[in-house]
């Protein structure tokens, strides 16, 4: 749980306890004390001001890299990463098309999102088989897709709204960190 919580803070950049807990499928009451321990160890800090929440320290980022490397003895194959790269391109096009018609949630867009979703869920499941922390991405993507299909225009690309795009970006960052890959042209660098 410690690694998963540290990972969520690093991926999110700044997040309240509830958001970190949600991203990891850990109850907020359980996450809070572990986040406090991570802060005491100097791996994260709580910041207030315009953006409030837990944020990683440079030492926390270094420690997470070490932990992921140590824990990731089982990594999905390059084929799984390539499947993500392919569906990522389709998802980026879907988001671009959505921006052109926003705020109308159309049947065509919800159908396209459902198709992308089916493909990315296979990637998530492959990563979760190797690293259980990835399972939370599936639940979060499911929820955002359902909200979008239900007519919520912020559910696809909304900022700080638990949007599909927001969860997707976190998943993408976690995949790259797990595979120890730098973001490249195929990733949208």
Secondary structure, 3 states (H helix, E strand, C coil): CHHHHHHHHHHHCCECHHHHHHHHCCCHHHHHHHHHHHHHCCCEEEECCCCCEEEECHHHHHHHHHHHHHHCCCCCCHHHHHHHHHHHHHHHHHHHHHHHHCCCCCHHHHHHHHHHHHHHHHHHHHHHHHCHHHHHHHHHHHHHHHHHHCCCCHHHHCCCCCCHHHHHHHHHHHHHHHCCCCCCHHHCC
